[in-house]
Amino acid sequence: MKTNSGRFFEDYAIGQVIEHAVPRTVSGGERALYHALYPARHALYSSDEFAQASGLEKSPLDDLIAFHVVFGKTVPDVSLNAVANLGYAEGRWLRPVFEGDTLRSVSEVIGLKQNSNGKSGVVWVRTTGFNQHDEAVLDYVRWVMVRKKNVDAPAPETVIPVLADALEAKDLVIPEGLDFAQYNFTLAGEAHRFGDYGMGEKIDHVDGVTIEQAEHMIATRLWQNTAKVHFDATNREDGKQLIYGGHVISMARALSFNGLANAQMIVGLNGGAHANPCFAGDTVRAYSEVLDKAQTSAPGVGAIRLRLVAYKHGAPEFSLKTDAGKYHPDVLLDLDYWALMPT
């Protein structure tokens, strides 16, 4: 048999290292398609001149482009037979990705736990993305629920990794040369700076976007995400194709421009949960909550920790969880991240 049916839960072992195929050289095409799929407008990723005035050699590709490419490499080996992608932790963007860079991914299995139904289990992996110089550009932990092929296969020893609740500001990597001392707020699109945001403040990003099946399929193909739940409608009992969680992340991040236009660079991913499934026809809206703030050593650069919540049209304003402590059924995404902002 020459075809690849993907790994099932019983195929993973603690300490297993997986080098993922196929390396990918990124170009302006990824940027153009990304900005076509999402209303992305952050100035640092839109203009070479703006990026150069901020101390960088040129405009990098959006942080989430790097994430999607690195993530997509892992899908055939980690989540091809997934029931759902469950969460993220300890993510760090380690250096900008520019047009012409070639990215590849390597994952290590760091946790396993069979579900009580005996039909599936949760796999934790730590994934690192490298460029053509073997420099790490991104690393993160994610966990995914994966089907068993043989329900009679013995359950592995349960290992649940201990993960930090959040990265500390001192652990964030600031791109070399980044300097917001002469930041142009007019060109960036908003006047709000680091000092204008208060702890606990919630920002309604106002706009909504109805998810279309065609755009989701372009996105999953662009990032080479081959998970069956996104492509094959017969893979789910309800006959629906599940919208790739990264599509919701990028949509919510783009919507957050209205109110957070100066949260320019994502540098840390503290945690994330795809709280409920998203399907074509759902209208996605978003709000953010300020969780923490910290100064950095870079000129004019502050770090702001944000909770980004994406929800469907039915959720009440700023609703996250029900009185029972569970996510509101219309909440799609709960993402906790660090971004860099001019002071």
C-alpha positions in Angstrom: 0.0 0.0 0.0 1.6 3.2 -1.2 -1.0 5.7 0.0 -0.9 7.4 3.4 -4.0 7.0 5.7 -2.4 9.2 8.4 -1.6 8.4 12.0 -4.2 7.2 14.4 -4.1 7.7 18.2 -2.3 4.3 18.8 0.5 5.3 16.4 1.9 8.0 18.7 4.5 7.6 21.5 5.9 10.0 24.0 9.2 11.5 22.7 8.4 10.6 19.1 9.9 13.3 16.7 8.2 13.8 13.4 9.9 15.8 10.5 7.1 17.0 8.3 7.0 17.2 4.5 7.1 19.4 2.4 9.2 22.6 2.8 7.6 25.6 1.3 9.1 28.8 0.0 6.7 31.7 0.7 6.2 34.7 -1.5 4.1 37.8 -2.1 1.4 35.4 -3.3 0.8 34.3 0.3 0.5 37.9 1.4 -1.9 38.8 -1.4 -4.1 35.8 -0.8 -4.1 36.3 2.9 -5.2 39.9 2.5 -7.9 38.8 0.1 -9.3 36.2 2.4 -9.3 38.4 5.5 -9.7 42.1 6.0 -6.1 42.4 7.2 -4.8 46.0 7.3 -2.0 46.2 9.9 0.5 48.7 8.5 3.7 46.8 9.4 2.5 43.9 7.1 1.2 46.1 4.4 4.0 48.5 3.6 7.8 48.1 3.2 8.3 51.8 3.9 6.3 51.6 7.2 8.3 48.5 8.3 11.6 50.2 7.4 10.6 53.3 9.4 10.0 50.8 12.3 13.5 49.4 12.1 12.9 46.3 9.9 14.6 45.5 6.6 11.2 45.3 4.9 7.6 44.3 5.5 7.4 40.8 6.9 4.6 38.4 6.1 1.8 38.5 8.6 2.6 36.5 11.7 -0.4 34.3 11.1 0.8 33.4 7.6 3.9 31.9 9.3 1.6 30.1 11.8 -0.6 28.7 9.1 2.2 27.5 6.9 4.0 25.8 9.8 0.8 24.4 11.1 -0.3 23.1 7.7 2.9 21.1 7.3 2.0 19.1 10.5 -1.6 18.2 9.5 -0.8 14.9 7.5 1.2 13.6 10.5 -0.7 15.0 13.4 -4.3 15.7 12.7 -5.3 14.0 9.4 -7.6 11.8 11.4 -8.6 14.4 14.0 -12.0 14.8 15.5 -11.1 18.4 16.5 -8.1 20.6 17.2 -8.5 21.5 20.9 -6.1 24.2 22.0 -2.7 25.9 21.9 -0.1 27.1 24.5 3.4 28.4 24.9 3.6 29.8 21.3 6.4 32.2 20.4 7.2 34.0 17.2 11.0 33.9 17.2 11.9 35.9 14.1 10.0 37.5 11.2 9.3 35.6 8.0 10.0 37.4 4.8 9.2 36.7 1.1 11.6 34.1 -0.2 12.0 32.3 3.1 11.6 28.5 3.0 9.7 27.0 6.0 9.6 23.5 7.3 8.2 22.0 10.5 9.2 19.5 13.1 7.0 18.2 16.0 7.7 16.2 19.1 4.9 14.2 20.9 4.9 15.5 24.5 1.5 14.1 25.8 -1.0 11.3 25.3 -4.4 10.5 27.0 -6.9 8.1 25.7 -10.5 9.2 26.0 -12.9 7.3 28.3 -14.9 6.1 25.2 -11.9 4.1 24.0 -12.5 5.3 20.5 -10.1 8.3 20.4 -7.5 10.2 22.4 -5.8 13.5 22.9 -2.3 14.0 21.5 -0.1 16.9 22.6 2.7 18.0 20.2 5.3 20.8 20.4 5.9 22.1 16.8 8.8 24.2 15.7 9.0 26.0 12.3 12.4 26.6 10.8 13.6 28.8 7.9 16.1 27.9 5.2 19.0 28.8 7.6 17.7 26.3 10.2 16.7 29.2 12.4 13.6 28.7 14.4 10.9 31.2 13.4 8.0 29.9 15.5 7.2 27.3 18.1 4.0 26.3 19.9 2.2 23.5 21.6 -1.1 22.2 20.4 -3.4 19.3 21.4 -5.8 17.5 19.2 -8.3 14.7 19.5 -7.5 11.9 17.2 -9.5 8.7 16.3 -8.2 5.2 17.0 -8.1 2.9 14.1 -8.2 -0.2 16.3 -10.4 0.4 19.3 -8.9 -2.7 20.9 -5.4 -1.3 20.9 -4.2 -0.8 24.5 -4.3 2.6 26.0 -0.9 4.2 26.4 0.3 5.5 29.8 -1.4 8.9 30.3 1.1 11.8 30.1 -0.4 15.3 30.3 2.3 18.0 29.8 2.6 20.8 32.3 2.2 24.0 30.3 2.5 27.6 31.4 -0.8 29.5 31.8 0.9 32.4 30.0 4.2 33.5 28.7 5.9 36.1 30.8 6.8 39.4 29.0 10.5 38.7 29.5 10.2 35.5 27.5 8.9 37.3 24.4 11.3 37.7 21.5 11.4 41.3 20.0 12.4 41.4 16.4 16.0 42.7 16.0 16.0 46.4 15.2 12.3 47.0 15.9 11.9 50.7 16.9 8.5 52.5 17.3 10.1 55.8 18.5 9.1 57.5 15.2 5.9 55.6 14.7 3.4 57.2 12.3 -0.1 56.9 13.9 -1.8 58.5 10.9 -0.5 55.9 8.4 -1.2 53.1 10.9 -4.9 54.1 11.0 -5.6 54.9 14.7 -4.2 57.2 17.3 -4.6 54.8 20.3 -1.3 53.8 21.8 0.0 51.6 24.6 -0.9 54.0 27.4 -4.5 54.4 26.2 -5.5 50.8 27.0 -6.5 49.9 30.6 -6.4 46.6 32.3 -9.7 44.8 32.0 -10.8 47.0 29.2 -13.1 45.3 26.6 -13.2 46.5 23.0 -16.0 45.6 20.7 -14.6 45.4 17.2 -18.0 46.2 15.7 -17.8 44.5 12.3 -18.9 41.0 11.3 -18.0 38.7 8.4 -20.2 35.8 7.2 -18.0 32.8 6.6 -18.3 31.4 3.0 -17.5 27.9 2.1 -15.5 28.8 -1.0 -13.2 31.1 1.0 -12.6 28.5 3.6 -11.7 25.9 1.0 -9.2 28.4 -0.6 -7.7 29.0 2.8 -7.3 25.3 3.8 -5.8 24.5 0.4 -3.5 27.6 0.6 -2.1 26.4 3.9 -2.1 22.8 2.7 -4.3 21.7 5.6 -5.5 18.3 4.6 -7.5 17.4 7.7 -10.5 15.3 6.6 -13.1 17.2 8.7 -12.4 20.3 6.5 -12.6 18.6 3.1 -14.8 15.5 3.3 -18.5 16.2 4.3 -19.0 12.5 4.9 -16.4 12.5 7.7 -18.8 14.0 10.1 -22.2 12.6 11.2 -23.9 15.9 10.5 -22.6 16.0 6.9 -21.0 19.4 7.4 -17.4 20.5 6.6 -15.8 22.0 9.7 -14.3 25.4 9.2 -10.6 25.3 9.9 -10.0 26.9 13.3 -7.1 29.0 11.9 -9.5 30.6 9.5 -11.5 31.8 12.4 -8.3 33.0 14.2 -7.3 35.1 11.2 -10.7 36.5 10.6 -11.0 37.6 14.3 -7.5 39.1 14.2 -8.3 41.0 11.1 -11.6 42.3 12.6 -9.6 43.4 15.7 -8.0 46.1 13.6 -11.0 48.3 14.4 -9.9 49.3 17.9 -6.4 47.6 17.9 -4.9 48.9 14.7 -1.6 49.5 16.5 -1.3 46.0 18.0 1.1 45.4 15.2 3.0 42.2 15.8 1.9 39.0 17.4 4.8 37.6 19.4 3.3 35.2 21.9 0.4 32.7 22.1 -0.5 32.0 25.7 -3.4 29.8 25.1 -6.3 29.2 22.8 -9.4 27.1 22.5 -11.8 26.5 19.6 -14.8 26.6 21.9 -17.4 25.5 19.4 -17.4 24.4 15.7 -17.8 27.0 13.0 -19.6 26.3 9.7 -20.2 28.1 6.5 -23.0 30.6 6.9 -22.0 31.6 10.4 -21.4 35.3 10.9 -18.2 35.9 12.9 -17.8 38.9 15.2 -15.1 39.6 17.7 -14.1 41.5 20.9 -10.9 41.8 22.8 -10.1 42.2 26.5 -6.8 43.7 27.8 -5.2 41.2 30.2 -1.8 42.5 30.9 0.8 45.1 29.8 4.6 45.3 29.9 7.4 47.6 28.7 10.1 46.1 26.5 13.7 47.0 25.9 13.0 48.1 22.3 12.6 51.8 21.7 9.0 52.9 21.9 7.7 49.3 22.0 5.3 48.0 24.6 3.8 44.5 24.9 0.1 44.1 25.4 -1.6 40.8 26.4 -5.0 40.4 24.8 -7.9 37.9 24.9 -9.5 37.7 21.5 -12.9 36.2 21.5 -14.7 35.3 18.2 -18.4 34.5 18.4 -21.4 33.9 16.2 -24.3 36.3 15.7 -26.4 34.9 18.5 -24.0 35.5 21.5 -24.8 38.4 23.8 -22.4 41.3 24.1 -19.1 40.3 25.8 -20.4 36.9 26.6 -17.8 34.1 27.0 -19.1 31.4 29.4 -22.4 30.4 30.8 -23.3 30.4 34.5 -22.3 26.7 34.5 -18.8 27.7 33.5 -18.9 26.3 30.0 -18.3 28.3 26.8 -21.4 30.0 25.5 -22.6 27.9 22.5 -22.1 30.7 20.1 -18.5 31.4 21.2 -16.1 30.1 18.5 -12.7 31.1 19.7 -11.0 32.1 22.9 -7.4 33.2 22.1 -4.9 34.7 24.6 -1.9 36.4 22.9 0.8 39.0 23.3 1.2 41.8 20.7 3.7 44.6 20.3 2.3 48.2 20.3 3.9 51.7 20.2 4.1 53.5 23.5 
